[in-house]
Amino acid sequence: LITSCIGCLLLTYSRYLSASVSRESAIFQMGLTCNTFTVLMFASPLSTMALVIRTQSTKSMSFPTSLASTAMGISWFLYGILIGDYFVQIPNFLGMVLGIIQLVLFTWYGLKKQPTLLPA
């Protein structure tokens, strides 16, 4: 997956370097590519959220990761508003909403700690 992401970014960047694409078009294409990967990253916990709802337990979710993802989505969304850039605002708004949903699940179903392994 990481290799695919890097490959897509390099392909988009190489189109930017070619003379057949204008600078504005290249920036737009790179923005769409990066936004696609950002939304995919934020949407990755959706299957886990479905499991949490089905089992009514948050054992399968990481609270620190959910909290950090939400904070990142909020901060980048606010930054996007400040600079007036929809490429920053839209995917991070979606990330903020998905992160808040994850935190609501922790509120509803409680914070279940993962079992820790004790040294033998």
N, C-alpha and C positions, 0 to 999 in steps of 0.2 A: 504494500500500500504506500509506504513512504517513497519507494522508488518510482511508483506511478505518479505520485504528487510532484516529485522533483522533475520527472520527465515532462509532465504537462507544463510546469512553470518554465522549464528550459525551452520547450517548443514555443510557448507564447513569447518568451523573451527573444528567441531567434527571429520570430516574425517581426518583432519591433526593430531588430537590427537590419532587416531586409529593406531595400529601397521601395518595395511595392506597397508598403503599408505606411500611412501617415502616422505622425507622433500621437495625435489624438485617438486614432483608431487603435493603436498599439496599447495606449494607456487604458482605454476602455476594455480591450480584450484581456489585458493583465488583471484589471480590476474584477472582471467577471470570473476569471479563473481563480483568483485568490478568494473571492467571496464564496464560490462554490465549495472550496476546501474548508473555509471557516464555518459555513453552515453544516457541512458534513461532520466536522469536529464537534460542534455544539449538539447536533442531533444524535450522536453516537450513544448517549445514555437512554434513548427512547425505549429500547428493548428491555433494559434493566428497570426502567420506570414501570413498564407494563408488568414485569415480574413482581415488583414491590406492591403494586395495586392488587395483583392476583393473590399474593401470599400474605398481604397486609403486614409485611416485615421489611425493614430497611437494611437487613444484614447484607444484601447484595450490592449496596451502594456505599460509596466512600463519602463521608460528610466533608472532610477537608477539601477533597477534589470538587465537590458540588459547590461549596462555599467560595473557593477560589475561582471557579468558572463563572459563578454569578457576579462576583466582584469585578472580574476582568470584563465581562459583558457590559456591566453598568459603566465602568470607567471608559471603555472604548466608545460606547454609545454616546456618552456625554462629550467626549473629545470630538466625535464626529459631528455633533451638533455645533460645537464651538467653531470648528473649521468649515462647517457647511458642506461636508463631503458625504454623499449618500452611499458611496462604496464603503465607508467606515460605519455609518449609522445603521443601515439595514441589517447586515448579518449580525452585528453585535446587539441590536434590539432583539432579534430572534434568540440569540444566546442568552440575553438577560431574562427574557420570558421563560425559556426552558430551564434556566438556572433557578429562577424563583419557584417554578413548579417543583423542581427537585427539593428545594428547601421546605416547601409546603408539605411534601410527602414525609420529610423528616419530622415536621411538626405533627402531622396526623398520626403517623405510625410509630413515632418515637425513635430515638437514636439507639440502635442496637449495636453493641460493640462486637467487633470480629473476635473470635477466639484467638488468644495468643498462645504460642507454644512456649512452654517453660523448658529451660535447659535441663538435660538429664543428669 
